[in-house]
Amino acid sequence: MFKFSKILVNCTKNSGRLPSISRINLSSSPVVAEVKNPEGEDVPRSTVAKSNLNQKTQHSMVATAFASLNSENVNKINNEINTPHTDTKIASAKTIDEILSISEGNGVSRKHALKVVSVLAEWTSSGKVALNEFEADPRFIRLCKILTKNANTKPNKYDIPSRSEDLSTILNVTADDEAARLVSSITLPQMVKVMTTLSQKKRRSTLLLRALAYNITASADKLDLKKSADLLFSISNLNFPDENLLSKISNDVVAELEGNIQKSAVIGSILTSVGLLKYKNVVLLDALSEWILKQHSICRPQDVFSLFMTLAVLNHIPSNSDKLFEVLIPQLNQSEAGKPLIWLDIVWSLVLLNQATIEHISSVLNESFIKLIEEENTLSLSAKLKLLNINGHARVVVPNYKGPTLPDGSEIINTVILRSKEKKYMVDSVVDTLKNLIRSEDNLGTNVNTGFGFNIDAEFVLDKKCNPLPLNDKTNKEAKKIALMAYDFYDMSKGRVEPTGVNVLASNFLKAQGYKVLSVPFTEFKCRDKLVHRVKYIESKLKEIVNN
């Protein structure tokens, strides 16, 4: 630790005035403070033991602040505009706490910071207080920052910031590996702040994010709901779903839900982010569902909407579903939704949860509603696919549905569904593998548009011995019509790895139409496996589905 008190005492004895610390060497060798008194005369140097890296930055800032206490600066602040109230408060202070209270609140000027540090320097030199009694106090650190803000000192990028140092140090480090190394030295709230700042700046540094995820997960401190919501939003925005971090956040949210929560906005934010992340944690979802049910009287409509959207996307029926649906579904209405697109999302969610009534379905499939969406220029591909899903549910699942449906010749019915590059890569690999078992093109259909908002990756017919038959052959009564659906990473939830709600909906449509559904998830089918292994996998799945 720098012996400022000793330096100050020695210099005061020699000159009766405060010394000026002209330079502090922060090299790895023993630290030497070179001190001159106001007349420029040399003062004996004081050598101190090597400090660890984490202490250096704080000490450097403190040293620079004390270096501001030369005659010129002290005289300058005395000649500035008077501030009687604050000046009196500084002059009358008797304790460290009283003098540092000046730094509390907003609008602390450099003048006042210099006066306070000057008083503390005098107290230290006179032996009234010791430097270690206040050097780590956040209020003192704040004053030091004010004094060193414009200092012409170039920080060493290898120095680790103290817990009270400005987080911009981490965010401004050019090298990601250096920034990642600095993360372990800051507090949990500061880590959350760094994560949210990265999200705001859309800076997706994988190395830095991994360091944050590791250190936040390892922290014994609990996250409150606001920090959990901020983290989930940032993780979603940066597309960085670290499983361990998500698990910690979930555990802390569940624990916090038992407390006295007065507003629902933070719950709505958590639900929205969980849905966007497709993170399926059953305990978390049940806890959030239970809280919404108990506190629905203080919940905003959008928070209830977020619950149903998230449950639908993740295909999760909560443990309190009977009561939850009974109480909340009647509260879902088009007037509360406000915008047509939001109401479409709500009805689509109810369809995925198999809770939509005929009135719900009719309200979005009628011509006037669709025109309303078109007039607002919100009939995007996503909206079209949701309308197709709802239309398919009405035609295939709902018995004796007599309400409006999409006309066969409508533009929406003819929507072309394009695959992502990742999905196309997997589907192509699965179909190429399947062609080794079903060689005739007459026996295999691929990329079949159902008109219900999804494509069948491959369809074919097998007899009871797994022999392929022509697709249009209807003579064999024991033949089984099979729809193969390949699920890539984005088709599955995280946490509990299962098909998402829309993929479960598609599977239910196909089953209702007489198909046997062969699901091929990326967790089982490895595109880079040898062909012989992939063929054996598909063959075993076909035998299993035919024999059941």
Backbone hydrogen bonds, N-H to C=O, Kabsch-Sander energy under -0.5 kcal/mol:
donor,donor_aa,acceptor,acceptor_aa,energy
4,F,2,F,-1.6
7,I,3,K,-2.2
8,L,4,F,-3.1
9,V,5,S,-2.6
10,N,6,K,-2.6
11,C,7,I,-2.5
12,T,8,L,-2.4
13,K,9,V,-2.1
14,N,10,N,-1.6
15,S,11,C,-2.5
16,G,11,C,-0.5
16,G,12,T,-2.2
20,S,36,K,-2.0
21,I,19,P,-0.5
22,S,20,S,-1.0
22,S,34,E,-1.0
23,R,34,E,-0.9
25,N,32,V,-1.1
26,L,24,I,-0.6
31,V,48,V,-0.6
33,A,46,S,-1.3
34,E,23,R,-1.3
34,E,32,V,-0.7
35,V,33,A,-0.6
35,V,43,V,-0.5
36,K,20,S,-1.5
37,N,41,E,-1.9
40,G,37,N,-2.7
43,V,35,V,-1.7
46,S,33,A,-0.9
47,T,45,R,-0.5
48,V,31,V,-2.0
55,Q,52,N,-1.0
56,K,52,N,-1.3
57,T,53,L,-0.9
57,T,160,I,-0.5
58,Q,54,N,-0.6
59,H,55,Q,-2.7
60,S,56,K,-3.0
61,M,57,T,-2.2
62,V,58,Q,-2.6
63,A,59,H,-3.1
64,T,60,S,-2.3
65,A,61,M,-2.1
66,F,62,V,-2.5
67,A,63,A,-2.0
68,S,64,T,-0.7
68,S,65,A,-1.0
69,L,66,F,-1.7
70,N,68,S,-1.3
74,V,70,N,-2.3
75,N,71,S,-2.8
76,K,72,E,-2.0
77,I,73,N,-2.2
78,N,74,V,-1.3
79,N,75,N,-1.1
79,N,76,K,-0.6
80,E,77,I,-0.6
87,D,83,T,-2.9
88,T,84,P,-2.6
89,K,85,H,-2.0
90,I,86,T,-2.3
91,A,87,D,-2.5
92,S,88,T,-2.2
93,A,89,K,-0.6
93,A,90,I,-0.8
99,I,95,T,-2.2
100,L,96,I,-2.6
101,S,97,D,-1.1
102,I,99,I,-1.0
103,S,100,L,-1.8
104,E,101,S,-1.3
109,S,107,G,-0.5
113,A,109,S,-2.3
114,L,110,R,-2.4
115,K,111,K,-2.0
116,V,112,H,-2.6
117,V,113,A,-2.4
118,S,114,L,-1.9
119,V,115,K,-2.3
120,L,116,V,-2.5
121,A,117,V,-2.3
122,E,118,S,-2.1
123,W,119,V,-2.6
124,T,120,L,-2.4
125,S,121,A,-2.5
126,S,122,E,-1.9
127,G,124,T,-0.9
128,K,123,W,-1.7
129,V,123,W,-1.2
133,E,130,A,-1.8
134,F,131,L,-1.7
135,E,131,L,-2.0
137,D,134,F,-1.4
140,F,137,D,-0.6
141,I,137,D,-2.4
142,R,138,P,-2.1
143,L,139,R,-1.7
144,C,140,F,-2.4
145,K,141,I,-2.2
146,I,142,R,-1.9
147,L,143,L,-2.0
148,T,144,C,-2.1
149,K,145,K,-0.9
151,A,148,T,-1.1
153,T,151,A,-1.7
157,K,155,P,-0.6
159,D,156,N,-1.9
165,E,162,S,-1.8
169,T,166,D,-1.5
170,I,167,L,-0.9
171,L,167,L,-1.6
172,N,168,S,-2.0
173,V,169,T,-0.6
173,V,170,I,-0.8
179,A,175,A,-2.1
180,A,176,D,-2.7
181,R,177,D,-1.6
182,L,178,E,-1.4
183,V,179,A,-0.9
183,V,180,A,-0.6
184,S,181,R,-0.5
185,S,182,L,-1.7
186,I,183,V,-1.8
191,M,187,T,-2.2
192,V,188,L,-2.2
193,K,189,P,-2.0
194,V,190,Q,-2.4
195,M,191,M,-2.4
196,T,192,V,-2.6
197,T,193,K,-2.3
198,L,194,V,-2.5
199,S,195,M,-2.0
200,Q,196,T,-2.5
201,K,197,T,-2.4
202,K,199,S,-0.9
203,R,198,L,-2.7
204,R,202,K,-0.9
205,S,203,R,-1.2
206,T,204,R,-0.9
209,L,205,S,-2.9
210,R,206,T,-2.5
211,A,207,L,-1.8
212,L,208,L,-2.3
213,A,209,L,-2.9
214,Y,210,R,-2.6
215,N,211,A,-2.3
216,I,212,L,-2.7
217,T,213,A,-2.3
218,A,214,Y,-2.0
219,S,215,N,-0.9
219,S,216,I,-0.5
228,S,224,D,-2.5
229,A,225,L,-2.8
230,D,226,K,-2.5
231,L,227,K,-2.6
232,L,228,S,-2.6
233,F,229,A,-2.3
234,S,230,D,-2.3
235,I,231,L,-3.1
236,S,232,L,-2.4
237,N,233,F,-2.8
238,L,234,S,-2.5
239,N,235,I,-0.6
239,N,236,S,-0.6
240,F,235,I,-2.5
242,D,240,F,-2.0
246,L,242,D,-2.6
247,S,243,E,-2.1
248,K,244,N,-2.1
249,I,245,L,-2.6
250,S,246,L,-2.4
251,N,247,S,-2.4
252,D,248,K,-2.5
253,V,249,I,-2.6
254,V,250,S,-2.5
255,A,251,N,-1.8
256,E,252,D,-2.2
257,L,253,V,-2.0
258,E,255,A,-1.1
259,G,256,E,-2.0
261,I,259,G,-1.0
262,Q,260,N,-0.6
268,G,264,S,-2.5
269,S,265,A,-2.2
270,I,266,V,-2.0
271,L,267,I,-2.6
272,T,268,G,-2.4
273,S,269,S,-2.3
274,V,270,I,-2.5
275,G,271,L,-2.1
276,L,272,T,-2.4
277,L,273,S,-2.4
278,K,274,V,-0.8
278,K,275,G,-0.6
279,Y,274,V,-2.1
280,K,278,K,-0.7
280,K,494,K,-2.8
281,N,279,Y,-0.9
282,V,280,K,-0.6
285,L,281,N,-2.7
286,D,282,V,-2.5
287,A,283,V,-2.2
288,L,284,L,-2.6
289,S,285,L,-2.2
290,E,286,D,-2.3
291,W,287,A,-2.2
292,I,288,L,-2.4
293,L,289,S,-2.1
294,K,290,E,-2.3
295,Q,291,W,-2.6
296,H,293,L,-0.8
298,I,295,Q,-1.9
299,C,295,Q,-0.6
299,C,296,H,-0.5
303,D,300,R,-1.0
304,V,300,R,-1.4
305,F,301,P,-2.5
306,S,302,Q,-2.0
307,L,303,D,-1.7
308,F,304,V,-1.9
309,M,305,F,-2.5
310,T,306,S,-2.5
311,L,307,L,-2.6
312,A,308,F,-2.1
313,V,309,M,-2.7
314,L,310,T,-2.1
315,N,312,A,-1.0
316,H,311,L,-2.5
317,I,315,N,-0.5
321,S,318,P,-1.7
324,L,320,N,-2.9
325,F,321,S,-3.1
326,E,322,D,-1.7
327,V,323,K,-2.4
328,L,324,L,-2.7
329,I,325,F,-1.4
331,Q,328,L,-1.3
332,L,328,L,-0.5
332,L,329,I,-1.7
333,N,331,Q,-0.7
337,A,333,N,-1.7
338,G,334,Q,-1.6
339,K,337,A,-1.9
342,I,339,K,-0.5
343,W,339,K,-1.8
344,L,340,P,-2.4
345,D,341,L,-1.9
346,I,342,I,-2.1
347,V,343,W,-2.5
348,W,344,L,-2.6
349,S,345,D,-2.2
350,L,346,I,-2.2
351,V,347,V,-2.1
352,L,348,W,-2.3
353,L,349,S,-1.9
354,N,351,V,-1.4
355,Q,350,L,-3.6
356,A,350,L,-0.9
361,I,357,T,-2.3
362,S,358,I,-2.8
363,S,359,E,-1.7
364,V,360,H,-0.6
364,V,361,I,-1.1
365,L,361,I,-1.5
366,N,362,S,-1.0
370,I,366,N,-1.7
371,K,367,E,-2.2
372,L,368,S,-1.8
373,I,369,F,-1.9
374,E,370,I,-2.2
375,E,371,K,-2.7
376,E,372,L,-1.2
377,N,374,E,-1.4
378,T,373,I,-2.2
380,S,378,T,-2.1
384,K,380,S,-2.4
385,L,381,L,-2.5
386,K,382,S,-1.9
387,L,383,A,-2.2
388,L,384,K,-2.3
389,N,385,L,-2.3
390,I,386,K,-2.5
391,N,387,L,-2.6
392,G,388,L,-2.6
393,H,389,N,-2.2
394,A,390,I,-2.2
395,R,391,N,-2.1
396,V,392,G,-2.7
397,V,392,G,-0.6
397,V,393,H,-1.6
398,V,393,H,-2.3
401,Y,398,V,-1.0
410,S,407,P,-1.9
414,N,410,S,-1.2
415,T,412,I,-1.7
418,L,416,V,-0.7
424,K,420,S,-2.8
425,Y,421,K,-1.9
426,M,422,E,-1.7
427,V,423,K,-2.8
428,D,424,K,-2.7
429,S,425,Y,-1.6
430,V,426,M,-2.5
431,V,427,V,-3.0
432,D,428,D,-2.4
433,T,429,S,-1.7
434,L,430,V,-2.4
435,K,431,V,-2.0
436,N,433,T,-1.4
437,L,434,L,-2.1
438,I,434,L,-2.3
439,R,437,L,-0.5
443,N,440,S,-1.2
444,L,441,E,-0.9
445,G,459,E,-2.7
447,N,457,D,-1.4
448,V,456,I,-2.4
449,N,447,N,-0.6
450,T,448,V,-0.6
450,T,454,F,-1.8
456,I,448,V,-3.1
457,D,455,N,-0.6
457,D,484,L,-0.9
458,A,484,L,-1.3
459,E,445,G,-2.7
460,F,482,I,-2.0
461,V,469,L,-0.7
462,L,480,K,-2.1
463,D,467,N,-2.3
466,C,463,D,-2.0
469,L,461,V,-2.6
471,L,442,D,-1.6
473,D,470,P,-1.6
474,K,472,N,-0.6
477,K,475,T,-0.9
479,A,476,N,-1.1
480,K,462,L,-2.9
482,I,460,F,-3.2
482,I,480,K,-0.6
483,A,516,K,-2.6
484,L,458,A,-3.7
484,L,482,I,-0.5
485,M,483,A,-0.5
485,M,518,L,-2.7
487,Y,520,V,-2.5
488,D,486,A,-0.6
491,D,488,D,-1.4
492,M,489,F,-1.0
493,S,498,E,-3.2
494,K,278,K,-3.5
496,R,280,K,-1.4
496,R,494,K,-1.5
497,V,495,G,-0.8
498,E,496,R,-1.1
500,T,491,D,-2.3
501,G,313,V,-2.9
503,N,500,T,-0.6
504,V,500,T,-2.0
505,L,501,G,-2.4
506,A,502,V,-1.9
507,S,503,N,-2.0
508,N,504,V,-2.3
509,F,505,L,-2.2
510,L,506,A,-2.2
511,K,507,S,-2.2
512,A,508,N,-2.2
513,Q,509,F,-1.0
513,Q,510,L,-0.5
514,G,511,K,-1.6
515,Y,510,L,-2.4
516,K,481,K,-2.7
517,V,515,Y,-0.5
518,L,483,A,-2.8
518,L,516,K,-0.6
519,S,517,V,-0.7
520,V,485,M,-2.8
522,F,487,Y,-2.0
524,E,521,P,-1.7
525,F,521,P,-2.5
526,K,524,E,-0.7
527,C,525,F,-0.7
529,D,526,K,-1.9
533,H,530,K,-0.7
534,R,530,K,-1.9
535,V,531,L,-2.7
536,K,532,V,-1.9
537,Y,533,H,-1.9
538,I,534,R,-2.3
539,E,535,V,-2.7
540,S,536,K,-2.3
541,K,537,Y,-1.9
542,L,538,I,-2.3
543,K,539,E,-2.2
544,E,540,S,-1.9
545,I,541,K,-2.1
546,V,542,L,-2.2
547,N,543,K,-2.0
548,N,544,E,-0.7
